C-alpha cells in the first residue's frame, strides 16, 4: 500500500545546487491564457491555481471555517474579544457577521477560479485527453466540495458553472438546493470516473483521487439520507485498499501525518515555509508554551467534549489543560495541528485532513445501520476506529437506535475540530438539544438559545443582498 507523499499544490518544488526553492505556480513566461491552456504543463499549472484558491478559503481564513462549523456547536468555545466571533458562539449572529460574509465571498472566489479552468481546459487544444480529463476532474471535485459546503450552510445558493464575463452575470438568483445537490453529484461522479486511485509520480501525489471523489460522494448521499448509495460508495473506497488507519491518532495531526495513508484528501502545509504553513494550531493553542510555541489563546474545547474521552481513550492525549487568560481559569485545549518542529507558531506545517479514512468507515457504519441495523459489517467498521484509540470493541447486541447513538458519539470524538460537528447536528436533527445543553461565551457561562427553523441555515450576507436584490428573500427567520 503506497504512502502518500507531500504535494504542495500552490507551488513547484525545485532542488537546485542543493537548495530548496519555492516558485510561483505559473512561471512568468506562461501567465497568458494562450500559453496556460496550450500545453500539458500549462494545464497542470492551471489546476494548481484551483487548489491554491481552496487553500486560501480553508487554511488562510481558517478561523471562519471553524467559527461556522465548530464554535456554533458544543465542541468549541471562542475566547476572542471580537464581537462577531462571540456572537456565533452565543447564537447572537446576524446576516452581517464577518465570518459569514467572508466565507460566502471566499467560496465564490474558489468557484470562479474552478469554473474558468474547467471551461478553458475543456476547450484546450492539448491532445492528451487523459490528462485533460484528469485535471478537469480535479477542478470539478473542488467545485463540488465548495458547493457541498455552501448548500449545507446556506441552502439555496446561486449555482454558477460558467465564467462570469458580464455585469448581468452578477445579478443572478439563488437556485434550489436540490439543483445544487444534483450538480455536486454530477461533478463527483465525473471526478470518480476520471481520476486515478493513486499517482505514481511523487510530484503528483496528494492530488485529488478517485477515492477522494467516492468518499465525498458517499457523505453527500449520507447527508441526503440515501443510505444505499452512501454505503455503496463508502464500500468501494474501503475495498480499494488504498487507505488504512494511521497507527497513532495524535501523530496523524503532526507533520508526519501529512503523508499518512489515512488521509484521503487534505489541504497541505509545510513546516517553516512562509505561505505554506498552517495557522490552525496557533488559533486554538494556549499562550502557555507547548513545544516552545505561543498560541493565540482564542479557542478552547468545551469540557462537555473533553469529558467524553475516558482515560483509556488514546485520543484524550490530543488535549492539554491550561489556563485561559480571557476566562481566567483552566480549560481544555486541543493539540491537534500543533507542530513541534516549527520555528515559530506562525510556521506550523500540519496539513488539514479534509477527508480521512476514519470518516469513510464511520459513514459506512452509519449507512449500514440505517439499512440493515447493527450488522457485523457495521460493528467491524466502528471497531477499527475504537481499537486504534486503544478502546475495546463496541458493546455487542445493540439495537439500531443504541448503535446509532454510539456511532454519533464516536463521530464527535473522532472528528472533533475538523469542521464536521455543526453539519452532523443539523443533518441528525440534534442541533437544539445539543447546543443549548452546553454553555458558551468567554467564561463558558452563557447558554445559547437556538431557534428553529431559523438556525438550521446561516443567513445570506446582508451586503450581498443589498448589492444583488435577486438573492432575496433571505433564509427563513433572517
N, C-alpha and C positions, 0 to 999 in steps of 0.2 A: 504494500500500500504506500503510495507516494506521499511524502511530507510536502506541504505547501511551502514554497519559498517566497520570501517577501518581494512583492512587486509594487514599487512606488508609482502609482498611476499618474501623478501630476508631473513627474519629471523623468528624464532618462539618466540612468547611472552610467557614467563613463569613467573608466580607470585608465589614467594616463600618467606615465612616468612614476608609477607607484602611488599616485594621489587620487583620491575620490573627488569628483566634481559633479554638482547637480546643475543640470542645464534646463533652460526653458523647454517646455514640452514641444513647442513648434519653433524650430530654428528660424532665424530672421529671414533666411533665403526662401522659406517655404510658407510665409504667412498669407500669401494671396490665395483666395478660393481656387483659382486656376491650378495652382501647384498642390494645394491641400487635397483636392479630390482627383488629381490626375495620375497618382501613382500609389502603390501599395503602402509605402512608408507614410505618405500623407494621410491615408485613411486611418492608419494606426495612431498617428499623432492626433487626428481629429477626434477619435472616440476617447482618447485620453482626456481631452478637454471636458467631455461629459462627466467622466469620473471626478475630475477636479471640481466641477460645479457642485456635484453631490457632496463632496468632502466639505466644501465651504458651508453648506447649509446644515450639515450634520455635525461636523467637528469644530469648525471655526466658530460657529454660533451654537456651540453645544449646549449652552445654558437654556436656550429657547426650546431645543428638542426635549430636554429633560424637565423643564418647567411645565410643559404641557402634558407630559406623559407620566411623570413620577411625582412631582411636587403636588399635583392635583389629586394624589391618592394617599393611602395610608402608609406608603413606603418611605417618603422623603419629606423633610422639613427644610424650609429656607430660613436662614438667619440673616439674610441680606437686609440692608436698610433701604433698599429700593422698593418703592411702594408697589410697582407693578408685579414684582415677584411675590411680595406678601399677599397681594390681592388674589393671586392664583392659589396660593396655599389656603387662604381663608374662604375661597369661593365668593370673593367680592369683585371679581374682574368684570370688565365691560368690553364693548366692541372696540375700544381704543387702547386696549392693553398692548404694550410694546412688544411683548413676546409673540402674541397672536398676529400682530401686524407684520412683524419681521419674518415670521415663519411662512406666512401666506406668500409674501413677496419672494422669499428665498426659494420656495418650491417652484414658483413660476419662472424664476431665473433658470433653474435647472431644466425645466421643461422646454424653455426657449432654446437652450443650447442643444438639448437632445433632439428636438423636432428639426432644427436646422440641419443637424448632422444626418439624421435618418433620411431626410429628403434628398440632400445633396449627395450623400453616399449612394443612395439608390439610383441617382442619375449619373453617377460617375462612369467614365469610360474604361475604368480598370477592368481587365479581362478576367481576373482571378475571382470567379463567382463564389467560391467557397469562403475566401477572405471577406468579400463584400457582405455575404450573408451573416458571417460571424460578427463583424463589427456592428452591423445594423442590429443584430440580436442583442449585443451588449447594451447598446443605447436604448433599445426597446425595454430591456429589463429595468434599466434605471428609470425610464419614463413610467413604467408600471409601478415600480416601488414608490415613486413620488405621488402618483395618483392614489395608490392604496393608502398612503399616509393621509392625503388630503380628504379623501372621501370618508374616512373614518373620523377625521377631526371636524369637518365642516358639512358633510352630507353632499347636497347638490353643489357642484362647482363647475366653472366653465371648462369644458372638455376641448382642449386645443391640441390638435395633432398636425397642424400646418405651421409654416413660418408666418409670423406677424409682420406684414410688409406694408400696411397702410393704416391710416388713422382710424378707419372704420373698424379695423380688426380689434381695436382696444375696447369697443363698446359692445361687448357680447353678453349674452345671457348665461345664467347658470344652467347646466344640463342635469337631468335627473340622475341621482346616484346609481340607479340601475344601469343607465347607459355608460357611466364611468366604470362600473364593475365589468361590463361587457368588454370595454376597451382594455382594461387591465388583464383580463383572462386571455384575450386575443394576443396581446403583446407577450405575455408569459408563455403561452403555447408556442408562439413563433420562436422565442428565445430557447425554450427547452428543446425544440426540434432542430435548431441550427447551431447550437453551441456544443463544444466538446465536453466530455466528462472531466477532463483534466488537460493540462498543457505540458507538452514535453520539454519546451524550452524554458529555462529559468527566468528569462526576462518577461515571459508571458504569464508565469504562474501568479495567481492572485486575481486574475480577471474573472468575470462572471462565467460560470459554468452551467451546463445543463442541470446539474444537481441543485445549483442555487435557484434556477428558474422553477424547477419542480418543487423545491422546498417552499418558496414563496407562494406558488400556486396552491399548494396543499393548505397553507394557512389562510389564503383568500377564501378557499372553499369552506374551511372550518368557520371562519367569520360569517360566511353566508349560510351556515348550518347545512351545507351539503356534505354530510359526513361520509357518504360513499366515495365521492371524488377526493375529498380530503385524505381519506385513508389510502386510496389507490396511489395518489401522487407521493405521499409520505413513504409508502411501502416501496415504491420504485427507487426512491433515494436511498433507503435503508439497504435494499437488495443490491444496489450498485457496488457496495463495499468500498466506495471511495473514502467514506468518512468513518471516523470512530471517535469515541470519547477520549479527551485528554486525560492522562493518568492522575492529574492533580488539579483540583478546582482553582486554587489560589494562583498557581503559576500560569494558568490559562490566560489570566488577565495581566501578566507581565510581558515584556518584550519577547520572551521565549515562546509565549503562546501565540504570537503573530503568525508563526509558521505551523501551528498545530493542525492536524488532520480533522480536528473538531470544527474548525472554522469553515463554514460553507460559503459565507460572503462577509467581507469586512471592509471598513473604511480604515485605511492604513496610516501608520505613523512610523517615524524613525527616531531613535534616541539621539539627542544632542545635534539636531539639524533644524535650524530656523525654518518655519513654514511647513515643516513635515512632522511637527510634533503634535501631541495630544494635550488638550487643556482640561480634560475631564477629571483626572486625578487631582489636579490642582484645585478645581472648583469645590470638591467635597472633602478636602483634607483639612485637618485642624492646623492652627498656627503653631502648635507644638510640633517640633521636628519629628518626622518619620523618615527614615533613610536620609536624614540631613536635609529634607525638603520642607519648605514652609508653604502651607496651603492657604487658600483664600478664607477658609472657615465659613463658607457661605451656606453649605448644605450638610445636613446630617441624616442618618437613618432615624426612623421613629423607634421607640422602644417596643412598639407593637410588632414591628418587623424583627428587630433583634431578638426578642424573646421567643420567636417562633423556632429558633435554632436551639436544639438541645446541645449539651456539652459534648455529646458523642458525634455530633454532626460536623464533619470536616469543613463545611462551608462557613462555619462560625469563625474560622481562622481568618476570614476576609473582613473582619471587623476589628476595631480598636476603640476602647473607651477613653475619651479625652475631654478636657474642659473646653466648653464652647464659650468664647469671650462675650458674645452678644447675650446669651441666656444666663451666663454666669454659673453654669453647673455642668456636670459631666454628662455627656451624651454619646451615643454610638456613632462612629464614623465608619464608612467602608474604605477598605484599602484596595478595592477594585481599581484597576488602571493606574496604580502608583508604580513608578519606575525607579527601582533602587539604584540604577546605573546612570540616571540623568544628572547632568552637571548642575542643573537648576530646575526649580519647579516649572519653569516655562518650556523646558525641553524634554518632556517625558515622551517616550516612544511606544506607548501601549496602544495598539490598534483597537478600534471599536468593532466588536463582532455583531454585525447586523443580523446574521442568521448563524446559529450554531446547530450542530448535530443534535445536541440535547433538546433543542426546541422541536426538531423534527420528530424525535422519539416521543415527546410529550403530545405533539399534535396527533401522531399515530395512535397513542394510547387513548386519548380523548375521543377520537373519531370511532375507534373500535368499540369503546364502551358505550357510546351513544347508539351504535348499530346493533351490537350483539351482547351488551353487558360486559362485565369484567372478565373477559376470557383470559386464557393463558397467555395469548399474544399481547393483550393489554398489560397484564402484570409484568411480562418479560421486559417490555419497553420501559415502564416506570422503574422497575427494579434495577435496570442498568444504571440509571441516574442515582438512585438511592445508594447502591453499592459503591459507586465512585465517591460518594460523600461519606463512606465508611458506615453506612446505616444498614440494618438488616432489611430483608425483603418486606414489602408492604404486607400487612396482616391479610392472610388468605381468607377466602369465603365472604368477602364484602359483597353487598348488593350493589346495584347500579348507582343508586344515589350516594351511598357511602364511598364508593370508589371515585365518583365524580368529585366529591368534596375533598378527598385525599389528593386527587390529581391537581385540583385548584391550588391547594396549599403547596404542593410540590412545584408548580409553576412559579408561584410567588417567591419561594426560597431560591429556586434555581436561576430565575431570570431577573431578580431584583436589580434595579438601577440600569436596566438595559432598554428602557423605553417601551416596555410592554404592558405595564400594570394598568394604566387608565383604559387602554383598549380592552384588556381582559375583563375589567369590571363592567364596562359598558356592554360588551357582547354577551356576558353571562348574567346581565340584569342584577348586578350586586352593587352598583355604584353608591346608592344612598346608604344602605345598611353598613357598608364597609367604611366609607369616608366619614360619615357622621359619628362613628364609634371611636375615632382616633383624633386626639387634639392636634391642632396645627398652630402656626404662628411662631414668632421668635422664641417665646418662652414655653411653647407647647402647652398653652393654657386656653386655647380658643377652639371651640368645636364648630366646624363648618356646618352650614345648612344647605343641602343640595336640593334644588328644585327640579321636578320632572314635569314635562319633557325637556325643559329649558337646557339643563346641563348635560344632556346626552350628546350635544354637539356644541362646539365653540361658535361664537358669532363671527360672521364675515366682517372683516375690519371696517369700521365706520368710514374711514378715509377712502377705502376702495369703493364703497357705495356712493360716496359724495362725488368721486371722480367719474364713476360709471353707474348711473342710476339704474341701468338694466340689471344690476346684481340684486336689486331689491325685489321682494321683501327679504329681510334677514331671517335667520332661523327662528323657529317658534320660541317666544319668550324674550327675544332680543329686539 
